[in-house]
Amino acid sequence: PRPPDREARVDRDALEEGLSRGARMVLLTNLHNPTGVLLEAREMEEIARACARAGAVLVVDEVFAEFLPLEKRPPAAHSLNEGAVTLASFTKAFGLGSLRAGWILASPERVRRLEQINDMVQVANPTLPFLVLQRILEREEDIRRWIEKEMARVSQARARLAGSPLLDFPAPAGGVTLFARFPGVEDTGELCRFLAEKKKVHLVPGAFFGDPSRVRIGLALPGEALDRAVHALLESLEEIKRP
């Protein structure tokens, strides 16, 4: 559990309790989805050691870390503890979701086992998407400049929302999502329905993430569309607040 009221930090008591009951795997996201909160290297090392002591595998989904500048990116979990597994992907920051391709960092033994399983469940490797990804990586510097430009725009929208008294959310280290709370709203399901039907603003109800009092706000929209969506959201919240 990573409750928003603890700023999505790992609940260490719950972790130890789960490991003591025989948990075989611990799955985390870094950056956290949907809050964008970062787990620092020291915290990740401690979690990895706790998992290793209990004989459990730590698996860390690091897809959203790609949104961070290289100098702010946390070390891959596998580089901190060779028993840990890192999952990463081209689907988010690179905008290549349709290719459904990514990579795994793990020990040589686990990689060989995963390759064997992959051979059994996949008829043929997707050669064409891999060739597309090779071309992308050959232009990595250009791609990262593009990501940096897009993230500057996302940061502006995030700052605009953070400056409103109508909502609050844990401060994200990066990424393109927020997990916001609207003071006075205990269940955001009806609000999300109103925003979708009347304002064409689509948010994910927090109940999907185990917290009905919040919503997941995605900021990965083209420039003008993002500006319109932020304006419509704030305008709608003002309208709802009026007596």
C-alpha positions as CSV (number, residue, x, y, z in Angstrom):
1,P,0.0,0.0,0.0
2,R,1.1,3.5,-0.9
3,P,-1.6,5.8,0.6
4,P,-1.9,9.4,-0.7
5,D,-2.1,10.7,2.8
6,R,1.5,9.5,3.3
7,E,2.5,11.1,0.0
8,A,2.6,7.6,-1.7
9,R,5.5,6.5,0.4
10,V,5.8,2.7,0.8
11,D,4.0,1.5,3.9
12,R,6.9,-0.3,5.5
13,D,4.8,-2.0,8.2
14,A,2.5,-3.4,5.5
15,L,5.5,-4.5,3.5
16,E,7.0,-6.4,6.4
17,E,3.7,-7.9,7.4
18,G,3.2,-9.2,3.8
19,L,6.7,-10.6,3.6
20,S,6.2,-12.3,7.0
21,R,3.1,-14.0,5.5
22,G,5.2,-15.5,2.7
23,A,4.8,-12.9,-0.1
24,R,6.8,-14.1,-3.2
25,M,6.9,-10.8,-5.0
26,V,6.7,-7.1,-4.3
27,L,5.6,-4.9,-7.1
28,L,6.3,-1.1,-7.1
29,T,6.2,1.7,-9.6
30,N,8.8,4.4,-9.7
31,L,7.8,7.1,-10.4
32,H,4.6,6.1,-8.6
33,N,1.5,5.9,-10.7
34,P,-0.7,8.0,-10.4
35,T,1.0,10.5,-7.9
36,G,4.4,10.9,-9.7
37,V,6.2,10.5,-6.3
38,L,9.8,9.3,-6.5
39,L,11.3,6.6,-4.4
40,E,14.9,7.6,-3.7
41,A,17.8,5.1,-4.1
42,R,18.3,4.7,-0.4
43,E,14.7,3.8,0.2
44,M,14.7,1.4,-2.7
45,E,17.9,-0.3,-1.5
46,E,16.2,-0.9,1.9
47,I,13.1,-2.4,0.4
48,A,15.2,-4.6,-1.9
49,R,17.2,-5.9,1.1
50,A,14.0,-6.6,3.0
51,C,12.6,-8.6,0.0
52,A,15.9,-10.5,-0.3
53,R,15.9,-11.5,3.4
54,A,12.4,-12.8,3.0
55,G,13.1,-14.7,-0.3
56,A,10.8,-12.5,-2.3
57,V,11.5,-10.8,-5.7
58,L,11.3,-7.0,-5.9
59,V,9.9,-6.0,-9.3
60,V,9.9,-2.2,-10.0
61,D,8.0,-0.7,-13.0
62,E,10.2,2.3,-14.0
63,V,8.2,3.3,-17.1
64,F,7.4,6.8,-15.7
65,A,11.0,7.5,-14.7
66,E,11.7,8.1,-18.4
67,F,9.9,11.4,-18.0
68,L,12.7,12.7,-15.7
69,P,15.8,14.5,-17.0
70,L,18.7,12.1,-17.1
71,E,20.5,13.9,-14.3
72,K,17.5,13.4,-12.0
73,R,16.7,9.9,-12.9
74,P,16.9,7.3,-10.0
75,P,19.3,4.3,-10.5
76,A,17.5,1.3,-11.8
77,A,16.3,-1.0,-9.0
78,H,18.3,-3.8,-10.5
79,S,21.5,-1.8,-10.4
80,L,21.0,-1.3,-6.6
81,N,20.3,-5.0,-5.9
82,E,21.0,-7.7,-8.5
83,G,18.0,-9.7,-7.1
84,A,15.6,-6.9,-8.1
85,V,13.9,-6.7,-11.5
86,T,13.4,-3.5,-13.5
87,L,10.6,-3.2,-16.0
88,A,10.8,-0.3,-18.6
89,S,9.0,0.6,-21.8
90,F,8.8,2.8,-24.8
91,T,5.0,3.2,-24.3
92,K,4.9,6.3,-22.1
93,A,7.7,9.0,-22.4
94,F,8.6,7.9,-26.0
95,G,4.9,8.0,-27.1
96,L,5.2,4.6,-28.8
97,G,2.4,2.8,-27.0
98,S,1.2,1.1,-30.2
99,L,4.5,-0.8,-30.5
100,R,4.0,-2.5,-27.1
101,A,7.7,-2.9,-26.6
102,G,10.0,-2.5,-23.6
103,W,12.8,-4.2,-21.7
104,I,13.7,-6.0,-18.5
105,L,16.8,-5.8,-16.4
106,A,17.4,-8.8,-14.2
107,S,20.0,-11.4,-13.2
108,P,21.4,-13.6,-16.0
109,E,19.6,-16.6,-14.6
110,R,16.3,-14.9,-14.4
111,V,16.7,-13.4,-17.9
112,R,17.4,-16.9,-19.3
113,R,14.2,-18.2,-17.6
114,L,12.2,-15.3,-19.0
115,E,13.5,-15.9,-22.5
116,Q,12.4,-19.5,-22.2
117,I,9.0,-18.5,-21.2
118,N,8.8,-15.9,-23.9
119,D,9.7,-18.6,-26.5
120,M,6.7,-20.6,-25.3
121,V,4.1,-17.9,-25.3
122,Q,5.2,-15.8,-28.3
123,V,5.0,-17.3,-31.8
124,A,7.3,-14.8,-33.4
125,N,9.2,-11.7,-32.2
126,P,7.8,-8.4,-33.6
127,T,10.7,-7.7,-35.9
128,L,9.3,-4.6,-37.5
129,P,8.6,-2.7,-34.2
130,F,12.1,-3.6,-33.1
131,L,13.5,-2.0,-36.2
132,V,11.4,1.1,-35.6
133,L,12.8,1.3,-32.0
134,Q,16.3,0.9,-33.3
135,R,15.8,4.0,-35.5
136,I,14.4,5.9,-32.5
137,L,17.4,5.0,-30.3
138,E,19.7,6.2,-33.1
139,R,18.1,9.6,-32.6
140,E,17.9,9.5,-28.8
141,E,19.2,13.0,-28.3
142,D,16.6,14.5,-30.6
143,I,13.9,12.4,-28.8
144,R,15.0,13.6,-25.4
145,R,15.0,17.2,-26.5
146,W,11.4,16.6,-27.6
147,I,10.5,15.0,-24.3
148,E,12.1,18.0,-22.4
149,K,10.0,20.4,-24.5
150,E,6.8,18.5,-23.8
151,M,7.5,18.2,-20.1
152,A,8.0,22.0,-19.8
153,R,4.4,22.4,-21.1
154,V,3.1,19.7,-18.7
155,S,4.9,21.5,-15.8
156,Q,3.2,24.8,-16.6
157,A,-0.2,23.1,-16.5
158,R,0.7,21.3,-13.3
159,A,1.7,24.6,-11.7
160,R,-1.5,26.2,-12.8
161,L,-3.5,23.5,-11.0
162,A,-1.3,23.6,-8.0
163,G,-2.0,27.3,-7.6
164,S,-5.8,26.7,-7.3
165,P,-7.4,26.3,-3.9
166,L,-10.0,24.1,-5.5
167,L,-7.8,21.0,-5.5
168,D,-4.7,19.6,-4.0
169,F,-2.3,16.7,-4.7
170,P,1.0,15.2,-3.6
171,A,3.9,17.1,-5.3
172,P,5.1,14.9,-8.1
173,A,8.8,14.5,-9.0
174,G,7.8,14.3,-12.6
175,G,5.6,12.4,-15.0
176,V,2.3,13.4,-16.6
177,T,-0.2,12.4,-14.0
178,L,-1.6,13.8,-10.7
179,F,-3.7,12.2,-8.0
180,A,-5.8,15.1,-6.9
181,R,-8.3,15.6,-4.1
182,F,-11.2,18.2,-4.2
183,P,-11.8,19.4,-0.7
184,G,-15.3,18.5,0.4
185,V,-15.8,15.8,-2.2
186,E,-15.8,12.3,-0.6
187,D,-16.5,10.3,-3.8
188,T,-15.4,11.8,-7.1
189,G,-17.3,9.3,-9.3
190,E,-20.3,11.6,-9.9
191,L,-18.1,14.6,-10.5
192,C,-16.1,12.6,-13.1
193,R,-19.3,11.7,-14.8
194,F,-20.5,15.3,-14.8
195,L,-17.1,16.5,-16.2
196,A,-17.2,13.9,-19.0
197,E,-20.8,14.4,-20.0
198,K,-21.1,18.2,-19.7
199,K,-17.5,19.6,-20.1
200,K,-15.8,16.9,-22.2
201,V,-13.1,16.6,-19.6
202,H,-12.2,13.0,-18.8
203,L,-10.6,12.1,-15.5
204,V,-10.2,8.6,-13.9
205,P,-12.2,8.2,-10.6
206,G,-10.0,7.6,-7.6
207,A,-12.0,4.4,-6.8
208,F,-10.1,2.8,-9.6
209,F,-6.9,3.3,-7.5
210,G,-8.6,2.4,-4.2
211,D,-9.3,6.0,-3.1
212,P,-12.8,7.3,-4.1
213,S,-12.0,10.8,-2.7
214,R,-9.4,11.5,-5.5
215,V,-9.1,11.5,-9.3
216,R,-6.2,10.7,-11.6
217,I,-5.6,13.7,-13.9
218,G,-3.6,13.0,-17.1
219,L,-1.7,15.9,-18.6
220,A,-0.4,14.2,-21.7
221,L,-2.4,16.3,-24.2
222,P,-1.3,18.5,-27.1
223,G,-0.7,22.1,-26.2
224,E,-4.0,23.8,-27.0
225,A,-6.1,20.8,-25.9
226,L,-4.2,20.7,-22.5
227,D,-4.8,24.4,-22.0
228,R,-8.5,24.0,-22.8
229,A,-8.9,21.0,-20.5
230,V,-7.2,22.7,-17.5
231,H,-9.4,25.8,-18.0
232,A,-12.5,23.7,-18.3
233,L,-11.6,21.7,-15.1
234,L,-11.0,24.8,-13.0
235,E,-14.0,26.6,-14.4
236,S,-16.2,23.5,-13.6
237,L,-14.9,23.3,-10.1
238,E,-15.7,27.0,-9.6
239,E,-19.2,26.4,-10.9
240,I,-19.7,23.5,-8.6
241,K,-18.5,25.4,-5.5
242,R,-20.9,28.3,-6.1
243,P,-23.9,28.3,-3.6
